[in-house]
Amino acid sequence: MPDKILVFLCARFRQENFAQLSQYIQAPLDRTAFELFAKLLQAVLKLSFTPDLRGVPSLEFELAVEGVGDKWRPSVTDMIVFALEPLNFEQAAELQQKAQLAWQEGRLAEAHVGADLPIAATDVWCPQEASFPLFGQLDLALAQINAGAAAAKGARGDSVNVVIVDQGINLPVLQSRFPGVNFVGGWIADQYGRGGPPGPPTPINPGAWPDGHGTKMAELVLSVTPYANIFDLPLLPSHIIDLPGYLAWAAGMYWNLLGVIPWLRQFPRFQGPWILCNAWAVYDLRDDPPPPSPYNYGQNPTNGLNLAVALLPVYGLADIVFAAGNCGQFCPDPRCGANQIGPGRSIYGVAAINNILSVGAVRGDEIWLGYSSQGPAPVNFASTKPDLCAPSQFAGPADWGRSYTGTSTACALTTGAMAAARSFPATSTLYPAALRARYRDRERSGQRDGVQPAGRIRAPRHRRPSLIAPG
């Protein structure tokens, strides 16, 4: 049992304190800035100690979008997320208690404290399945989700904004596969920092990341809806392995998106629907304090990250698609925690949120893939997961050397499906909850949580995400 805990703080400041904070927002985030932020937190929260900061995730991504010259900056209405260095349990308890007290007494407009955990992309392959792990190519997967029928009706993603929340996109590679891609930019992020090993400031522009997982996710979305606007949000560091905690940076970006999306919608090009593709997960909850701890992530809908993710569809700002995870009982990813494998244990946290679409994986012949995570979700989320399944475990078009695996692939294809649905007039303006319900309810037929009463799991034909306009 560790004697310290890694946490993050989400805080919405009152005007007088935000004025002190804002003078440092424009400055480079260096050690001096962190020390000033820490002293401000100590004063506002009336802490007996000065917390050390690993970072301020809300300020570590800079928006860089084509045709948008202005810079978006957090305002007094926005949540600011602070990633703290490890605290002992007495300090963590004091932080939680005094953050809640500051909220109750009005010194903060809102506050949440959560445990910080590592996250990773949800790509995987299962060597136990066969001597050759791939089944079919992209064209078979597209046929399974009726992509051709949607395209024939003109559902190609026009004016739909898709954010690839991943490890970053390599634009030259993406353009080589989709020459007409509507790549509109995204967020500048530093190659280092963000909770990982320190390094010299090395900002990377949108589309300038190494070819890898994020580029593949964009390819899959474009294979369904080639006219969608593609945004690059490099949340996951592509070169850092085994981070001790990274949920703070996810929380920082999601709270930012609550302000960024309405701000970008003032520009005509970005006034259409928004969809966020999240092909990542937390694999191991060993360091997640169990309920009823207020820091809990896996079973706590009011965790700072879970709350921010849920609010985007609640406010009608975006459809959210998440990979269910790769901790299914028959072929779990080696990174899965011992207690995060199989039915009732492998879908939790953001993937369990009722307002988002959680996607499991099947082969191109609709046989369930044994690594795909299984419901039911924790009861506190009041949700039935996964919502549906989509194809995975296949090769690229005419390229058996480029594989698309894991619930990541299913997530990206489903994101394309949602973008296609948003292209139809009848469904373009539906509230996110209504569109999600139409997909989920149509694809289900008496099966709950992907588990039959006998405990066997399948993804029958009626659960694939058809792209033909609902209703």
N, C-alpha and C positions, 0 to 999 in steps of 0.2 A: 504494500500500500504506500503510494508516494506521500511525502510529508508536505508537499506543496501542490497548488492547483493553478492551472492556467485559465484565466478568465478574460472576458471583454465586457466593456461597459457601453451601453447605448444611452445617450443623454440628449435631451432636447432642452436648450438653455432659455432662460428668461432674457429679455432684451439687454439688461444692464450687463449680465455676464457674457452674453454673446458678443457684445461690443468689445470686450476685452479679448475674447477668442478670435474675433474676425481680423484683428490687426496682424495676426500671425498666419492667417490662412493663405495670404498671397506669398509669403516667404517660403524659401526652400525648407523642406522637412528635415532638419538636422538635429543633432543631439541637443543643441541649445533650445530649439523650438519645443522638443519633447519635454525638456525640463520646465519650460514656461507653462506648457499645457498641464503638466503634472502638478505644479504649484497651484494653478487655477482650480483643478479638480479637488485638491486637498482643502482649499479655502471654501469652495462652494459646498462640498459634502461634509466639511468639518471633520475630516479624518485625523486620526492621531499619528498618521505616518504619511510620507510623500510617496505615492506609487511611482515605480519606474515603468516607462512605456516601451513596448516593442514597436509600436507604430500607431498611426492615426489613419486607419483604412479609408475613412470618408474623404480624406484629402490626398490620397496616393494614386488616384486615377484622373487623368486630364482628358476631357472630352475634345475630340478632334474629328469633326464631321464635315463632309463635303458641302460647301455652300453656306456654312454657318461660321461667320467670322467672330461672333461674340463668344465669350467664355462663360460657362455656367459655374457659379460658385454657390456653396451652401448658404442658406439664409437662416434667419432666426426661427423659421417654421420647420427646418430640417433637423433630423436626428444626426448626431455626430457619434461615431463609434471609435472607441479607444481600445487598443490591444495592450494589455498589461503584462509585464514580466511576472513570473510565478509568484504567487502569494502564499504565505503559510495559512493554515485554516482559520486562525484567529483574525488575520487581516482580511481574508476573503469574507468571513462572516460580518466583520465591521463594514466592509464596502457594501455588501448587500443591504444590511440594516440601514446604513446612513444614506444610501442612494434612495431607498424607499421613503425614508423620513424626509429627505430633501424634496421629493415629489409631493408628499402629503402636505408639507409646510409651504409649498409654492416656490422654493428656491430653484427647483427644476420644473420644467413643464411636463416632463416624462422621463422615466429611467428604467432600464432593464439590465440585469447582470446575468451572463451566461458562461458556461464552461466552453473553452476553446478546444477544438478537436481537429485532427488532420482530415483532409479530403483528397480524393483522387479521381481521375477519369474512370469511366465505367466501361472501358474496353477490356475484353477477355477472350480467351479461347480455351477449350477444354480438351486436353490431349487424350483423355480417356475415351472420348466419344468414338474416334475412328483413327485410322492411320493417316487420313487426310481430313482436317477439321472443317473445311468449308463445304457448303452445300449450295450449288448454283451460283448465279451471278446476279448483278443488280436488276437486270431486266425481269427475272423471275419475281424478285421482291416487289418491284413496281407493279407487276401484274396482280400480285396478291392483294395489294391495297387499291386496285382499280385506278391507278394514276392516269392511265391512258384515257379512261372515260371522263375524268375530270378535265384533263387538258383539252379534250375534244369539245368540251362545253365552254372553253375559254378561261378555266380556272388556273391561271399560271402565276398567281401571286402579285399581280399588278398593285402597286401602292401599299402592299403589306410590308411592314418593317419587322425583320427577324433578327434578333440579337443572339449571336452564338457565344454563350457563356462558357468559356473553355480555356485552352492553353494558348490561344492566339492563332491567327490565320496567316498562311503564306499566300499572298495575293498572286504572285507570278504562277505558282502551281495551280491555284484555283482558276485563274484566267486561261491556263493551258487546257483545262477541261471544260470551262464555260466561258468562252471568249467574250460574250456579251454580258457578263455578270454585273449587276448593279451594286457594286461594292461602294458603300458611302462613308467608310471610315469607322470610327468607334472611339476607343479610349487609348491614350498613351499610358503605358505602365513601365516601370523600371524593371530591368532584367533581374536586379537584385532586390534585397529588402523583402518587404511583405512577409516578415516572419522567418525568412530564410537566412542563409549565411550572408554577412555583409560584403559589399563590393563597391567599387567606384560607381557614381551615378551613371547609369546607362539606360536612358529612356528609349523605348522601342515604340515606333509608330504603328498604328493599326495596319495590319497586312504585312508586316515585316518580320514576323516570327518564323521559326523553323517549320518546315512542312511536318505535319503530324496529326494528332487527334483532332484539333480544332478545324483544320483544313478539311478533313474527312467529313466532319459533321456538316460544314457548309456545303460540301459537294452533295451530300444526301438530301439536304433541304432543296437545293437547286435542281436536283434530278426530278423533283416533283413540281416545284414552282420556280421556273428559271427566271422570272421577272421580279421576284421579291427583292426588296432592299436588304442587303446584308450588312450588319454591324458586327464589329470585332470587339468583344469584351474579354480580354485576356486575364481572367480571374485566377486561373491555376498557373503557377509558375511551371514552365515546360522543363526546366532543368533542375528542379529541387525535388529530392526524394525524402520521404519520411520526415516531413515537417512535424514538430510537436503540436502545433495548433494553427488552424487556418480559417476556422469559421468566422473569426472577427472580420476578415477581409470580405468574406461573402456577405456578412451582415452590413458592413459599410457600404458595399455597392448596392445592395437591395434597398437600403434606406435612401441612398442617393437617387435610385431610379424612380422613387415616388415623386421626386422633384424634377428629375431630368426629362422624363417622358412628357409631362404636360408642357414643359418649357420648349422641347423640340417640336411639339405639335403646333406651335405658333408659326412654323415654317411650312408652306403649302406641301412641299414634297413629303413631309413626314406626318401628315394629318391622318393617314390611314391607320388600320389596326396594327397592334403591336403583339409580337409573340416572342417569348424567351425560351430558348433551347438549352436545357441544363443536363448535359450528359456526364454528371459527376455525382459522387456520393461519399458519405462517411462509412468506411468499412468496419471500423472497430470502435466499440463503445466502452472499452475497458476503463478509460479515464473519464467517462461521463458519470458524474455523481447521480446515483439512483434517486427516483422519486421517494419522498416528497421534496428533495433538495430543490431550491429555487434555481440552481445553476443548470439543472438537467436539460439536455437537448432532445434526446431520442423520444421521450414520451411526453413532452411538454409543449403544447401549442403556443404558449405565451413566451417561450424562449425568444430572445431578441431577434435572431435570424428567422425563425419560423413565423413570427408575427409580421416581419417586414415582407416576406414572400407572400403570405396570405393576403396582405392588404392590397397588393397590385390588382388582382382580379376583383376583390371586393369593391374597390374604387372604380372598376371598369377601365383600368389603364392598360391591361395586358392579359393575354392568355399565357399560362405558365405550364410548360411541359418538363417533367423530370424523368430520368431513368429510374426504374424501380430499384436497381442495384443488382449485383452479381453474386449474391450469397444464398442461392438456392440449394436445397438439401443434397442434390445428387452430384453437383460439380461446382462447389463454391470456389470463388477466387481465393488464392492463398492468403490474401490480405484480410479476409473476413475474420472478425473476432469469433472465438469459440461459441459465444452466446448470441451471435448474430447470424446464425445459419438455419435455414429451413422455415417451415410454416410458423407464422405468428411471431417470428423473431427477426426477420430480415428486411422488413419495410418499416421505417421509422423516420423521425425528424421531418425534413422538408418533403420527402417522398410520400409521407403519410398525410399531408395537409389536405383537408377536404376540398379546398378551392382550386387545387391544381390537378393536372392530368398526369397520373403515374403510369408508366408504360413498362410492361414485361416483354420478353423476347421469345419468339418461336423461329423455327427454321422456315425455309421457303415452302416446305410442304406442310406447314402448320403443326409440326411436332414440337412440343414444348422443349425448350433448351434447359437442361438441368441446372444451369447456373443462375437462371433468372429468379430473382427474389420473390418470396411468397407472402401473402397476407395470412391472417388479418393484421391490420395495423393496430397500434396501441389504442385502447378504448378511449383515451382522452381526446383523440383527434376526431372521433365520431365519423369515421370515413371507412369506405370499403375499397381495399386496394389489392392488386393493381386495378386501375380502371379498365385497361384493355391491353392487348398484346399486339406486337408488330414484328415483321421479319427481321432477322439478323443472321450472322454467321455465313456471309457470302462474299464473293470476290467482286472486284470492280468490273466495269464493262470492258470485255476483251483484255483483261489484265488480271490474271490469277495471282500476280505478285502483290496486289494491293487489296488487303482484306478489310472487311467491315464487320466487327464483332461486338459482342456484349449488348447489354441493354442500352448502351450509348447509341448504337445504330438504330435500334427500335425507337428510341427517343427522337432522333433526328428525322427519321421517316415520318413519325407522327407529327412532328413540328411542320414538316412539309404538308401533311394532310390538313392540319389546322390552317395553314396559309392558303391552301386551295379552298377550303370552306369559306375563309374570309374574303375570297375573290368573288363568291356568288352574291348577287344582290340580296337574296333572301336571308343570308346568314352573315353578311358583312358587318352589320351593326348590332347583332345580338350581344347581350351582356355576356361576359366570359362564363359565368355560371350556367347560363342557358345553353351556350354552345357545348360546353363540356358535358352537360347532362344529356344532350341529344346524342353525342357520340357514345357516351358510357352506356346509356340505357338501351340504345339500339344494338350495341355489340354484345350486351349481356342477354342471357336467356336462362335464368334460373341458377346460374353458377355464382357463388359468392367468393370473393377473395382468391379466385383462381384455384380453389381447393374443392374437390368433390367430397361427399360425406365419407368415403372410404379412405380419404387422405391422398388419393391419386390426383395428379395435376395434369390438366390439358389446356390447350388453347383451341377450342373448336372454331369452325369456319365463321360462325356468327360473331366472333369476338375480334375479327381483324378490323382495322379502322378503314372502312370504305371511304373513298374520297368523293363519291357522288353526293351531291347536295342533299342534306337531310330533308325529310318531309315532302 
